[in-house]
Amino acid sequence: MKVYKVDRISDSIEQGIVVIADDKKQARKLIKNKLESEEWSIKEEELEYLELIQVKDVELIDPMNN
């Protein structure tokens, strides 16, 4: 398992989202699931941002270096 993050996605979601996953593809899926959950009050017009999150946008981070 590795730690992945996506930085600022839209105007209303300014902070990054961090997930733990096996690879970038799984990380992207987890991030999209988080954004689609009720935990995030994402606006209807911003749902298109979910489709714009590409695997290349998901960055591997090392939590020990933060």
C-alpha positions in Angstrom: 0.0 0.0 0.0 1.2 3.5 -0.9 -0.1 7.0 -0.1 -1.4 9.0 -3.1 -2.9 12.4 -3.3 -4.6 14.8 -5.8 -4.2 18.5 -5.3 -6.9 21.1 -5.5 -9.7 19.8 -7.8 -12.1 22.7 -8.0 -12.9 26.0 -6.4 -15.0 24.4 -3.7 -12.6 21.6 -3.0 -9.4 23.5 -2.5 -7.6 21.0 -0.2 -6.0 17.9 -1.6 -7.4 14.5 -1.1 -5.1 11.7 0.2 -5.8 8.0 -0.1 -4.0 4.8 0.5 -4.0 2.4 -2.5 -2.0 -0.3 -4.3 -1.5 1.8 -7.4 -2.5 5.0 -9.2 -5.5 3.5 -10.9 -6.9 2.3 -7.6 -6.1 5.6 -6.0 -8.0 7.5 -8.7 -11.0 5.3 -8.1 -10.9 5.8 -4.4 -10.6 9.6 -4.8 -13.6 9.6 -7.2 -15.6 7.5 -4.7 -14.7 10.0 -1.9 -15.9 12.9 -3.9 -19.1 11.3 -4.9 -19.9 10.4 -1.3 -22.1 12.7 0.8 -19.0 13.6 2.9 -18.1 16.2 0.2 -20.7 18.8 -0.7 -19.6 18.9 -4.3 -21.8 21.1 -6.5 -23.6 19.5 -9.5 -21.8 21.6 -12.0 -18.5 20.5 -10.5 -19.2 16.8 -11.1 -17.4 17.2 -14.4 -14.2 17.6 -12.4 -14.5 14.0 -11.3 -14.2 12.9 -14.9 -11.2 15.2 -15.4 -9.1 13.5 -12.7 -6.7 11.4 -14.7 -4.4 8.7 -13.4 -1.4 11.1 -14.2 -2.9 13.6 -11.8 -2.6 11.2 -8.9 0.7 11.7 -7.2 2.6 9.3 -5.0 3.7 10.9 -1.7 6.0 9.7 1.0 4.3 10.4 4.4 7.7 10.2 6.1 9.0 13.2 4.3 6.1 15.6 5.2 
